[in-house]
Amino acid sequence: MTVSSVTRQDALRIAEEYLKAHPRPNCDGFEKVTTLTELEEFKIRRPCVYGLTPQTLRRCWIAYAGRLVGYCMVASSDIIVVAQRTGEVVFCGSAKDEG
């Protein structure tokens, strides 16, 4: 685990505020983060984010957004990646973890 100036609680707040400011299509209006984790906490099926190396992801909080309304199929998770040092949202989109 890296030393971070953005706590887990800070990252949760940042990710939730990001979801409110950038609503996803087909949502029920109750955007929320369901899980917040670090890359090293994954045992299987880590997110695969184009343009972000595993080294970069190790220095970030990874927030999982709740499922979209009406999804009853296997689909990729939506994630918000927050830099642990600055609190910047460096990615929002598919974790490419379906299957």
VOPAGU-2260 file (C-alpha; in pm, 1 decimal, decimal comma):
REM VOPAGU-2260
SITE   aa  ch    i         X         Y         Z
SITE  MET   A    0       0,0       0,0       0,0
SITE  THR   A    1     126,5     345,2     -85,6
SITE  VAL   A    2     130,4     643,3     148,1
SITE  SER   A    3    -150,9     869,5      34,5
SITE  SER   A    4    -267,2    1216,8     121,9
SITE  VAL   A    5    -618,1    1134,5      -2,3
SITE  THR   A    6    -782,6     900,9     245,8
SITE  ARG   A    7   -1025,6     625,2     154,0
SITE  GLN   A    8   -1309,4     841,9     286,9
SITE  ASP   A    9   -1188,0    1141,2      80,4
SITE  ALA   A   10   -1174,3     923,2    -232,3
SITE  LEU   A   11   -1527,7     797,6    -168,5
SITE  ARG   A   12   -1655,4    1156,6    -146,3
SITE  ILE   A   13   -1461,5    1259,6    -460,7
SITE  ALA   A   14   -1597,4     963,4    -660,1
SITE  GLU   A   15   -1956,2    1025,3    -546,7
SITE  GLU   A   16   -1930,1    1396,5    -632,5
SITE  TYR   A   17   -1790,0    1301,9    -973,3
SITE  LEU   A   18   -2085,3    1070,2   -1038,5
SITE  LYS   A   19   -2330,6    1346,1    -946,5
SITE  ALA   A   20   -2155,8    1595,6   -1176,5
SITE  HIS   A   21   -2126,1    1343,8   -1463,6
SITE  PRO   A   22   -2441,5    1127,9   -1456,6
SITE  ARG   A   23   -2434,5     807,1   -1656,1
SITE  PRO   A   24   -2713,3     726,5   -1902,8
SITE  ASN   A   25   -2986,4     485,8   -1787,4
SITE  CYS   A   26   -2937,8     555,4   -1417,3
SITE  ASP   A   27   -3209,2     565,1   -1158,2
SITE  GLY   A   28   -3091,9     902,9   -1026,9
SITE  PHE   A   29   -2928,4     748,3    -722,8
SITE  GLU   A   30   -2566,8     742,3    -829,4
SITE  LYS   A   31   -2348,0     587,4    -564,1
SITE  VAL   A   32   -2020,2     415,3    -511,7
SITE  THR   A   33   -2067,8      55,8    -401,5
SITE  THR   A   34   -1704,0     -39,3    -340,2
SITE  LEU   A   35   -1378,0     149,7    -295,7
SITE  THR   A   36   -1051,8     -39,2    -310,8
SITE  GLU   A   37    -684,0     -37,2    -401,8
SITE  LEU   A   38    -535,2    -247,5    -680,8
SITE  GLU   A   39    -346,1    -473,2    -439,1
SITE  GLU   A   40    -673,1    -570,5    -265,8
SITE  PHE   A   41    -795,1    -752,8    -579,3
SITE  LYS   A   42    -753,3   -1128,5    -570,6
SITE  ILE   A   43    -885,1   -1187,9    -923,9
SITE  ARG   A   44   -1007,5    -991,4   -1226,4
SITE  ARG   A   45    -837,5    -657,3   -1177,4
SITE  PRO   A   46    -958,5    -361,5   -1381,9
SITE  CYS   A   47    -789,8    -315,2   -1718,4
SITE  VAL   A   48    -780,1      54,7   -1803,9
SITE  TYR   A   49    -636,2     150,8   -2140,7
SITE  GLY   A   50    -367,1     414,5   -2094,2
SITE  LEU   A   51    -311,7     352,9   -1720,8
SITE  THR   A   52     -30,9     118,8   -1625,6
SITE  PRO   A   53     -54,4    -113,1   -1324,8
SITE  GLN   A   54     205,6     112,7   -1157,9
SITE  THR   A   55     -26,4     412,0   -1198,2
SITE  LEU   A   56    -329,0     213,7   -1075,9
SITE  ARG   A   57    -132,6     113,1    -764,1
SITE  ARG   A   58    -121,3     484,1    -672,1
SITE  CYS   A   59    -497,2     527,5    -706,4
SITE  TRP   A   60    -823,0     449,0    -532,3
SITE  ILE   A   61   -1063,0     248,1    -749,3
SITE  ALA   A   62   -1431,2     324,0    -689,8
SITE  TYR   A   63   -1702,7     100,8    -834,6
SITE  ALA   A   64   -2028,3     270,0    -935,1
SITE  GLY   A   65   -2360,8      97,1    -878,1
SITE  ARG   A   66   -2523,0    -100,9   -1159,3
SITE  LEU   A   67   -2730,5      78,4   -1418,8
SITE  VAL   A   68   -3108,0      35,8   -1412,4
SITE  GLY   A   69   -3234,4    -269,2   -1599,4
SITE  TYR   A   70   -2901,7    -453,1   -1628,9
SITE  CYS   A   71   -2966,3    -824,3   -1588,6
SITE  MET   A   72   -2667,5    -953,0   -1780,2
SITE  VAL   A   73   -2295,4    -993,7   -1746,9
SITE  ALA   A   74   -2147,2    -650,5   -1811,6
SITE  SER   A   75   -1831,1    -465,0   -1731,1
SITE  SER   A   76   -1820,2    -261,1   -1411,1
SITE  ASP   A   77   -1806,6     117,3   -1418,9
SITE  ILE   A   78   -1517,6     260,2   -1217,9
SITE  ILE   A   79   -1389,2     598,8   -1112,1
SITE  VAL   A   80   -1011,7     605,8   -1055,2
SITE  VAL   A   81    -892,9     868,9    -806,1
SITE  ALA   A   82    -523,6     955,7    -761,3
SITE  GLN   A   83    -421,0     890,9    -400,3
SITE  ARG   A   84    -178,7    1181,3    -391,8
SITE  THR   A   85    -383,5    1459,4    -553,2
SITE  GLY   A   86    -747,2    1346,2    -548,4
SITE  GLU   A   87    -771,4    1396,4    -925,5
SITE  VAL   A   88   -1015,3    1172,1   -1113,7
SITE  VAL   A   89    -783,2    1014,0   -1369,8
SITE  PHE   A   90   -1037,9     780,3   -1529,2
SITE  CYS   A   91   -1408,5     709,5   -1535,7
SITE  GLY   A   92   -1550,5     429,3   -1745,2
SITE  SER   A   93   -1540,3      55,3   -1804,5
SITE  ALA   A   94   -1318,5    -165,4   -1589,7
SITE  LYS   A   95   -1319,4    -420,2   -1875,4
SITE  ASP   A   96   -1377,4    -692,9   -1618,0
SITE  GLU   A   97   -1678,4    -871,2   -1766,2
SITE  GLY   A   98   -1674,6   -1238,4   -1825,6
